[in-house]
Amino acid sequence: MHLVRALMGEVFSASNHFATVVFEKTTRFTDQRMSCVYDCLVWYARNIEHIKYRQLYQPKGIGLEGAGV
């Protein structure tokens, strides 16, 4: 993740970093390779002054409607 963030900082400028969102995966174990228990979303803007963010209306819960397998 650090490499991706450094590269994005070069492209968009470090001052345009808006957020890093870390979320846990629901499938994490495998026989074939080392498991990865989380993913990261690195969020940059072209211009931090004009960024738009819209709050989610409904959170998605594990095992609830829309949380397919």
C-alpha positions as CSV (number, residue, x, y, z in Angstrom):
1,M,0.0,0.0,0.0
2,H,2.8,2.4,0.8
3,L,4.2,2.1,-2.8
4,V,0.7,2.8,-4.3
5,R,0.3,5.8,-2.0
6,A,3.8,7.2,-2.9
7,L,3.0,6.8,-6.6
8,M,-0.4,8.4,-6.3
9,G,1.2,11.3,-4.4
10,E,3.6,11.9,-7.3
11,V,0.7,11.9,-9.8
12,F,-1.9,13.9,-7.8
13,S,0.3,15.6,-5.2
14,A,0.4,14.5,-1.6
15,S,-1.7,17.4,-0.6
16,N,-4.6,16.0,-2.6
17,H,-4.8,12.8,-0.6
18,F,-8.3,12.6,0.8
19,A,-8.5,9.3,2.7
20,T,-7.3,5.8,3.0
21,V,-10.2,3.4,3.7
22,V,-9.3,0.0,5.1
23,F,-11.9,-2.7,5.1
24,E,-11.9,-6.3,6.2
25,K,-12.6,-9.1,3.7
26,T,-15.1,-11.8,4.6
27,T,-13.1,-14.5,2.8
28,R,-9.6,-14.6,4.1
29,F,-8.3,-18.2,4.2
30,T,-6.8,-20.2,1.4
31,D,-4.7,-23.3,1.0
32,Q,-2.7,-22.0,-2.0
33,R,-1.2,-18.7,-0.7
34,M,-0.8,-16.4,2.3
35,S,-4.2,-15.0,3.3
36,C,-4.9,-11.3,3.0
37,V,-7.5,-10.1,5.6
38,Y,-8.0,-6.6,4.4
39,D,-8.0,-4.3,1.3
40,C,-7.3,-0.6,1.1
41,L,-8.9,2.1,-0.9
42,V,-6.5,5.0,-1.4
43,W,-8.6,8.1,-2.4
44,Y,-7.0,11.1,-4.1
45,A,-8.6,14.1,-5.8
46,R,-7.5,16.2,-8.7
47,N,-8.2,19.2,-6.6
48,I,-9.0,18.7,-2.8
49,E,-11.0,21.9,-2.7
50,H,-13.6,20.5,-5.1
51,I,-14.0,17.0,-3.8
52,K,-17.5,15.5,-3.5
53,Y,-18.5,12.9,-1.0
54,R,-21.9,11.3,-0.5
55,Q,-22.7,9.4,2.6
56,L,-24.0,5.8,2.1
57,Y,-27.7,5.5,2.7
58,Q,-27.8,1.9,3.9
59,P,-24.9,0.0,5.4
60,K,-24.4,-3.5,4.1
61,G,-24.4,-6.2,6.8
62,I,-22.9,-9.7,6.6
63,G,-25.6,-12.2,5.8
64,L,-28.3,-9.6,5.2
65,E,-30.0,-8.8,1.9
66,G,-27.6,-7.8,-0.9
67,A,-24.6,-9.5,0.8
68,G,-24.4,-12.4,-1.6
69,V,-21.9,-15.2,-1.3
